[in-house]
């Protein structure tokens, strides 16, 4: 999952993404730490970051190709 990389590239803090997505700061921190989340959470994050689920959920290795 590329959440932290995408969030930082858009110059968003965790609290800012929390406000945009309606998810708690703790949830976002856990997703960034564990690199996994529910589909419902991933959809909210993708919409908030204006990226596709594929872009958000891609492994770091997949994006290097």
C-alpha positions as CSV (number, residue, x, y, z in Angstrom):
1,X,0.0,0.0,0.0
2,X,1.3,3.4,-1.0
3,X,-0.8,5.6,1.4
4,X,2.1,7.4,3.1
5,X,3.9,8.1,-0.1
6,X,0.8,9.4,-1.9
7,X,-0.2,11.5,1.2
8,X,3.2,13.1,1.4
9,X,3.4,13.8,-2.3
10,X,0.1,15.7,-2.0
11,X,1.6,17.6,1.0
12,X,-1.1,16.4,3.4
13,X,-0.6,15.8,7.1
14,X,-2.4,12.9,8.7
15,X,-4.8,15.2,10.4
16,X,-5.6,16.9,7.1
17,X,-6.3,13.5,5.4
18,X,-8.4,12.6,8.4
19,X,-10.6,15.7,7.9
20,X,-10.8,15.0,4.1
21,X,-11.6,11.3,4.5
22,X,-13.8,11.3,7.6
23,X,-11.4,8.6,9.1
24,X,-9.8,9.0,12.4
25,X,-6.1,10.0,12.7
26,X,-5.5,6.7,14.5
27,X,-7.0,4.7,11.6
28,X,-4.8,6.5,9.1
29,X,-1.7,6.0,11.2
30,X,-2.5,2.2,11.6
31,X,-3.0,1.9,7.8
32,X,0.3,3.5,7.2
33,X,2.0,1.3,9.8
34,X,0.4,-2.0,8.8
35,X,0.1,-1.3,5.0
36,X,-3.3,-2.9,5.0
37,X,-7.0,-1.9,5.6
38,X,-10.5,-2.8,4.8
39,X,-11.9,-2.1,1.3
40,X,-14.3,0.5,2.8
41,X,-11.4,2.4,4.3
42,X,-9.3,2.1,1.2
43,X,-12.2,3.5,-0.9
44,X,-12.5,6.5,1.4
45,X,-8.7,7.1,1.3
46,X,-8.6,6.8,-2.5
47,X,-11.5,9.2,-3.0
48,X,-9.9,11.7,-0.6
49,X,-6.5,11.5,-2.3
50,X,-8.0,11.5,-5.8
51,X,-6.3,8.3,-6.8
52,X,-7.6,4.9,-7.9
53,X,-7.7,1.9,-5.6
54,X,-5.0,0.3,-7.8
55,X,-2.7,3.3,-7.3
56,X,-3.3,3.3,-3.5
57,X,-3.1,-0.4,-2.9
58,X,-0.1,-1.2,-5.2
59,X,2.9,-2.7,-3.5
60,X,6.0,-0.5,-3.6
61,X,7.7,-3.2,-5.7
62,X,4.9,-3.1,-8.3
63,X,5.4,0.7,-8.8
64,X,9.1,0.3,-9.6
65,X,8.4,-1.7,-12.8
